[in-house]
Amino acid sequence: MRGLSARTMSGRSLVSEPIAFVAFDRGLEQTLADLGRWDSERLRGQLFDQLLPASVPFHTYQGWKARFWPAIQSDVSSEAAVVLIGDVRVDESIESLEAQRHAAWTAASLPAQGFSQFDPRAAREFVDGDAANSEFFVFCLSGTILAEDALQRFAEVFASEIDCDLVYGDVEVQGGAVWPLAFSAFDLERALEQAYGAYCFAVRRERALEALRSATSLYDIFLSCVEPDRTFHLPGSVAALPRIDALAATAELIAASEAHFARAGMDANVEPRKAGLLPAVRVRRAVDWNARTTIIILNRNRAELLKRCIETVTPAVHETNARILVVDNGSTEPETLDYLESLSAEEIDVISAEGPFNFAAINNAAVDCVDTENICFLNNDVQALDDGWLAELLWRLAAPDVGAVGAKLLWPNSVVQHGGVVLGTNFFAAHAFNDRMDGDPGYGDLLQVAHECSAVTAACLLMRKRDFVAVGGMDAIRFPINFNDIDLCLKLRQLGKRIVFTPDAKLVHLESASRGRDSAPDRKARFNRELAMLRAKWGAVLLDDPYYSPLLGLDSAPFSALAWPPRSWKARANLPPVPTVPPIGM
């Protein structure tokens, strides 16, 4: 990286700070010579693409698709059985099947009751009759237009991935033009609230037969068949969706999600929520309200910030059997010291953490003082908008495999400040949906439903104390200020834990109001050091976030553009991340 400064002849600076750009340092002569030795420059070219990724707008999708769609040369001949649920526009679906490159298929249309409910007897007749020799089943709504290579691509996945029982693909939707819905690798929380992969998916025969013994709707089949480590996502559209009756579909999605919890032996309440592109529900798991939570708030001076934070979160504290612990890091302002002293009357504990500000180390020390089952890290510049935010986080954490839960955070102007963390943007990470207002559903309705992501911000993060201890807490050496929350979440994912973002816990975040921004030279140096540490430890993971499609752009605004070129078309499972830990001093 290089910096460019511009000044007039009198010495007046034309830019407030140097403009960063990428430059190779070998001179023009050597660079021209290297052009003839492509392999010698491949690594530097890859780094250039990672630092400055290219993208194109969604409205160019058709041209992008024509330019990059993968050509598949396949000799897989396994027979596919296509189950069309419903009797609307069946002929259009059959026409798309007749155009398939994969010749070995059979199909049946099952009359629908409601949105996608069907008679299981009709399904069994098809399974035992025309589909008796089929190796995998494809389920979709009647009126679905399958891509001409859809069956071929599904067959390739089953042939190459022996651990795959179910594979779902991306889809296209209409809205004046054709728009791509590029999905993530398998996301259980989103599947329960949106069944996003249910609209065109393929299942191995044995798994399909098992599901059809009890499933009676499209959503029910999908949720009956998914197992996180045996469910694959296939990047690229496999079908164009018909119009979806959101009202009828929501009732069936509720029933399918409730059936999932019944099979898992978990108590949960499932309610309808406002539909966007796809029908959606809201899940609330049963919570043990006897388990206590400590809200840990770090603070230095700025009494007005801390007071407003505590005033707005206290109602939730009273509702959820929680307590507040304030950790003071060297406050000197008399107003702050007086306020801290007054908190004891409100049964709020205050402890002192001396020394330079180290977010990770101070939080680690605070957790050591806590004896509650759960801990909630909360910035002092966060303000609650309602009394239910902490209960919502606890409902999500009630799933035993959830490691951390993050909230939807807004700036004071109602622009989204945090909608989950996406890895890989400009070869580090970014908060999702900083380009959206509160109330915007987000790409694929991701701001309307709870879903998983690789990390959430510690400005408001709930987790179990035992999980925090199990991963060694926050890394106070590598990540004292920045990226400690990302590192923490990735360590939780290493243990097989899920990280969940919920839009139903909503707070305002002033962001660094107390600490200030990283614009001073020493803070920039610290940020760059921690960024280098993040890339060294999690570089391979940054380049392949399972919760972000390889078809979407990695520039500064996630979910806003298509990657040019796409990073991968390969089917992928959602596997725990694997770090690279360099030797000390590297």
Secondary structure as UniProt FT lines:
FT   STRAND          2..4
FT   TURN            9..10
FT   STRAND          19..21
FT   HELIX           27..34
FT   TURN            35..36
FT   HELIX           38..51
FT   STRAND          55..56
FT   HELIX           58..60
FT   HELIX           61..68
FT   STRAND          80..85
FT   HELIX           90..98
FT   STRAND          105..110
FT   TURN            114..116
FT   HELIX           120..128
FT   TURN            129..133
FT   STRAND          136..141
FT   TURN            142..143
FT   STRAND          145..146
FT   TURN            148..149
FT   HELIX           150..160
FT   TURN            162..163
FT   STRAND          166..174
FT   STRAND          178..181
FT   HELIX           188..194
FT   TURN            196..199
FT   STRAND          200..204
FT   HELIX           205..212
FT   TURN            213..214
FT   HELIX           218..225
FT   HELIX           228..230
FT   STRAND          231..240
FT   HELIX           246..264
FT   STRAND          268..273
FT   STRAND          280..285
FT   TURN            289..290
FT   STRAND          293..299
FT   HELIX           303..319
FT   TURN            320..321
FT   STRAND          322..328
FT   HELIX           334..342
FT   HELIX           343..346
FT   STRAND          349..352
FT   HELIX           359..368
FT   STRAND          374..378
FT   TURN            380..381
FT   STRAND          382..384
FT   HELIX           389..397
FT   TURN            400..401
FT   STRAND          402..410
FT   TURN            412..413
FT   STRAND          415..418
FT   STRAND          421..423
FT   HELIX           425..427
FT   STRAND          429..431
FT   TURN            432..435
FT   TURN            438..439
FT   HELIX           443..445
FT   TURN            446..448
FT   STRAND          451..452
FT   TURN            458..459
FT   STRAND          460..464
FT   HELIX           465..470
FT   TURN            471..472
FT   TURN            476..478
FT   HELIX           484..494
FT   TURN            495..496
FT   STRAND          498..509
FT   TURN            513..515
FT   TURN            518..519
FT   HELIX           521..542
FT   TURN            546..547
FT   TURN            550..551
FT   TURN            558..559
FT   STRAND          562..563
FT   STRAND          572..573
FT   TURN            584..585
//
